[in-house]
Structure formats: C-alpha cells, structure tokens
Amino acid sequence: MIKDWLDLLLGGGGLICLMILIAKSPTFEVYDAQLHQKLVRKNQNSFWRFVAWINQPILMVGWCFLLAFIQLVTNGWGKFCWVLAGLGFANVIGIIIKNTLRRERPRGHLAHDDDFSFPSGHVLGTTVMALMLWQLYGSTLWLALTLVIWWSLVALCRLTLRAHYPSDVLGATLLAISWLGALNLIVALIWG
C-alpha cells in the first residue's frame, strides 16, 4: 500500500510538473525538441512501424480484454474488473490530457499520427499493460527483462517515427504509474 501511495504521489506530481512545463515554458519546449532531435533515428523502417502498429491503442484494448478474460477464468471478477479499469481509465485520462494541452506533434511525423502529442497513447497503453502483468505474474527476472525490452521498443519507436517528444513518453509513463497506484488504493479501500 505504501508503494501505491508513492506511485500516486511521485508519478502524479511528476506528471503535473511536466504538464505545467509543457503548457507554460517555451524554453522547455526548445530543450525537449533538441533532445528529440538527438534521440530520433533517421531510419523509419518497417520494424519500427510494426512495433507501433502492434502496440497501437486500439489493439492494446484487445490485448487488455484478452488479459481480463484470462483473469476472469483464473482469478475471478475482481481481477477482471481491475484489468479493464486499469487500461480503460488510463486511456480516458490520457485523452482528456491530450485534448486539454493540445500539444502539436514533432515535425516530420507520419500522416496517420494526426491527433495531439502529449501523452503518448502507445506508451501509456504499453506501460499500463506491463505494470499490470508485473503485478499479476510476479517479479521474475525473465518477466522484468521482457517488459523492459517491450516498453523500450515502444518508447523508441514513438521517437524514431517522430510521433512524440521525449516528454510525451515520460508523461505517459508517469500517468500509467500514478493511475495504477491510485487504482490499487481504490481497490484496497473497496475490498480491503
């Protein structure tokens, strides 16, 4: 429970600070764009497009329903609802933030990336799913490595394809961490 409070407070506090910087600091925008240029890969090959496609938010909803169904069968309704609420509300919060800040995407992004930039929906969904898998299936080294590699590939693909700035990736990660901390606290209050 202490970890959930820390996730909520530190993740949420970091997210709020980042949102304020994006909304109010032109200097931050310049540094974020410069960092993006240093990190971006010149090669937007089919591998990075595949990583983006397989982790797109609409498909992540499908992966979420699959995980929720597995939880229903193995652990019952509580975990089923927790999984659906985990990704569902994270996406809703992410969409609200996107449409509130209305941050433009980096120049040179793919034409089909036509909505706003902050936070990254791909990274948000991947982070939520990775954290839920970690909570559900335990802290083994192979799972940790798999989840870190998965998250890293998605984060890099969003930068490589010029779809997001580094702060968009960080913001999505902070949102996922803080939301799951909050959700775990809500579940603990309801079901003790």
N, C-alpha and C positions, 0 to 999 in steps of 0.2 A: 504494500500500500504506500510506503514511503517513496518507492521508486515511481509509482504512478503520480504522486504529488510533484516530485521533482521533474518528471517528464512534462506534466502540465505547466508548471510554473516556468521552468527554464525554456522549454520549447515554445510555449506561448509568449513568454517575454521576448525571446529572440525573434519570433515571428512579428510581433508588434513593432519592435525596433526596426526591423528590416522594412516593414511596410511604411513606417514613417520616413525612413531614409529615401525610399523609392518615391514617395509622394512629395517630399519637401526639399530634397537635396540634389540640385543639378550636379554638384561635384561628385556625389556618389554615383550618379548615372554615368559620368565620364569614366570613372575608375572601373565600374562594372563593365562598360563597353570595352575598355582597354584590356581588362583581364579576359574577357570573352575572345577578343582577337588573338590573344596569346594561346588560349586553350583550344580554339577551334581547329579542327583538322581540315586540310584542303580537300581530302578525298571523301566525297559524299557517295561512296559506292553502295552497292546493293546490300551488303552486310548490314550497314547502319540503317538503311531503310527497312530491312527485315526486322531488326531489333525494335525499331519504332512501331512497325506495323503489329507485331505480335504482342506488344505491350501497350497498345493504344487504349484509351479509357473505355471505349465500348467493349472491346474484347476482355479487358480486365473485369468488367461486370460479369461476363460469362465465366471467367476463372473464379470469381468470387462466389457465384451461385454453385459452381462445382464444389468448392471448398465447403460452402454452407451445407450442401446436401450430404457430403461426407461426414460433417459434424453432426447433422441430424441423425444419421444412421448409427454413428459410433458413440456420440455423447449426448444426444437429445436436443430438445428445443432451445435450451439456454445458449449453447454454443452456436447453434444455427442462427439465432437472432443476433448474437454478438458479432458474428462474421458479417452478416448483412448490414448491420448498423455501422460496423467499422468502416467499410468502404463506402456505403451509401451516404452517410452523413459527412464523411470527409470530402466526398465529391461535391455535395451541396455547399459546404463551407468554401471549398476551393472556387466554385463557380461564383459565389457571392463576392469573394475577394477579387476575382478576375474582373467582374463587372463593376466593382467599386473603384478599383485603382485604374483600370483601363490602360494598362501599360502596353505600348506597342512592341511588337516582336523585333528582333535584330534585323538589320538589312540583309537581304540575300536569303531569307528563309524560304522554304518550299511553299508553293502557292496554296496547297491544301491546308497549311497551318495558318488559318485566316482569322482566328479569334485572338484574344488578348494573351499576354505573355506570362504574367505573374499570378499564381504559381504554376509550375509545370504540372499539367494533368497526368502525363505519363509517369513522372517521378512520384507524384502523390500516390497514384494507384499502386505502383511498384513498392513504394516504401510501406504503405499500409499493409499490403499483402505479405511482404517479407516479415514485418514485425508480427503480424498475426500468426504466420507459420512458425516463427521463432517461439511465440508464446504457447502455441498448441503442441508443438512437437519437440520441444526441449532444446537444451543448449549443447548440442554435439558439435565437434569441430567441423565435420563434413558439412553439416547444415549451415553453420556460420559462414564457411568459405563459399558455399553455393550461393547463399543470399547476398553476401557482399559482392561477389562477382556479378550476379544478376543486377543488383542495384547500380553498380559501377558502369556496366554496359549501357543501361538505360540512361543514366545521367550523361555519360559521354556521347551517346547517340543524339541526345537533345541539343548538346553543344555543337557537335560535329555537323548536324543538319541545320545549324543556325536558327533553330526554333526558339531557343531560350538563352538568356543571360545566366551567368553563374548564380546570381542571387535568386533567380527563378527556381533553380534546382535546390538551393539551400532553403528557400522559403517553403517549397513543397515538402521537403524533408522535415523541417520544423513543425509544419502543420500536421503532418502524419503522426509525429511523436507526441505532440501536445494533445491531439484529438484522441489517440488511443489511451493516453494517460487519463484523460477526462472520462472516456467511456468506461474504462476499468473502475474508476472511482464511482461512477453512476451505478454500474452493475453491483459493486460491493455494497452500496447504500441500499439498493433494492432487495438484493438476495442475501446480503450479509455474508 
